[in-house]
């Protein structure tokens, strides 16, 4: 009897749970429809307002007041997007009006007092429409400085959006201050994302890179890694600057790897002996693997001899990259692989494997791979 009651109660509770989920989903679907309708209505209103402002050549204070509310700003963003594709000539004129009247200066100050998510959206808006953070003299420092202040007591999403926006606007000092904050507060952003954001900088990238490298000693390894990755994307002007860091024994391994990749892309004769030194070390095979690959852009007898020695390495990946580099340097080809002494079976198999791989053949010796 008691067991029957428990079973019935369990069934009732299960059914109640199912109905609750269904009711919740129904409410959410309805609410989404209502929100979409409201967004569509607000967007249509904004498009009408934009046309009115263009006709009168005046941006009213009422517009500024409305945009201090995030839901209005979201509708304005959608309206601008639609207006941009429909009326490209009028769009440029309207954006010039917003810039000349510094419409977004008081709006930025208003968002400074709002929640982190709302500040993040404002930064996202500026990232999409960077001209709103400018004036007739160039960058509007009042807006960019306000955005830098957003990142205090904010989540990482807001911080990243601020960095993206400042890069698109081209505010060098704002970018540096944001990275300094990330470093001081141990905010982790993947170095590849940092590099991509920095590469979107709309100003002089060489000048930005120089300023960033001036500050690298004060920043965390992750920030420095992002800076090196950014510089590697476009500049060969830091060959001499990176060399002392690569020579230093205390340099973090990940930073060493990034600099070695830099010297592979931009060969630099003074870096060759240091790369060979890293190739021969056995404390960190990741560095030796990368050095073996980087030496493919340093032709000559010294490189060939060093890579030949690396073919005897205990690490398969070091051997493979050494063989790859020798093939790329033209030391070994299909017709010259017989230069390898017949007693060196492991070396011979590795070079033959690399040659086969280069030719697209399916050659693989399992005993060599697992050596």
C-alpha positions, 0 to 999 in steps of 0.5 A: 500500500505504501509502495503504491502511494510512493509510486503514484506520488513519483508519477505525479511529481514527474508529470508536474515537472514535465508540465512545468518545463513545457509551461516555461518554454511556452512563456519563453517563446511568447516573451521572445516573440514580444521582445522581437516585435518590440525590437522591430518596432523600435528599429523602425522608429529609429530609421524614421528618426534618422531620416528626420535628423538628416532632413533637418541636419540636427541631432536632437538631445532627445536622441542622446537621452534615449541611447543611454538605455541599452535596449534603445542602443540595441535597436539603434544598432540594428537600425544603423545596420539596416540603414547602412545597407539601404542608403550608403550615401546618406549613412556616411552623412549621418555618421559624420553628423554624429561625429561632429556633434560628439553625440556619444560623449555623454552616452559613454559617461552614462554607461560608466555607471551601468552594469558590466554587461551594459558597458560591454554592449556599449564597447561592442557598439563602438567596435562596430561603429568606431567613428562614433568615438571620434570628433573633428580633431580625430579620436575623442579622448573623453569617450575612449578614456571613459571606456578604459574606465569601464574595465575596473570592476567589470567581467572579462567580456567587458574588458575584451570588448573595450580592447577591441573597440579601442583598437578599432578606434585607433587609441594607442594609449587606451590600448596600452592602459587596457593591457596594463590593467589585464596584466596588473589584475591577472586577467587571462585572455588567450594570446591569439585573441590578443594578437588578433585584436591588436592586429585590428588597430586602425592606426599606425601598427608599427608605432603601436608595436614599438610602444607595446614592446617598450612596456613588455617588461612590466607585463605578464608572460601571456600579454607579452606572448600576445604582443609577440604574436601580433608583431609576428603577423606584420613586422620584421623590424624587431629582429634585434629587439627579440634577440636578447630575450631569446638568449636569456635563460630565464625567459619563459618557454612559451615566449621562447617558442613565439620568438623562434617562430618569429625568426623562422618567418623573418630570418636574422643571421645573428639568431642562427647560433642561438637557434642551434643552441636551442636545437641541441638542448634536451631540457625542453624538447618543445623548444628544440622541435621549434628550433629544428623547424625555424632553421629551415630558413637558414641555409649553409654548412653550419645549419646543415651540420646542426640539423644532421646531428639533430637527426640522432635526437631521442625525440621523434618530433625533433628528428622529423623537423630536422629532416623536414628542414634538411629537405626544405634546404635541398640537402636531401632529395629523392636523388641524394638520400643515398648520402646517408651512411648505410649504418644509420638506419634510423636516420635513413628511415626518417629522411625517407619518411620525410621525402615520402611525406613531401611527395604525398606518398603514404610511407610510415615505419611504425618502429621509427615513429615509436622510437 
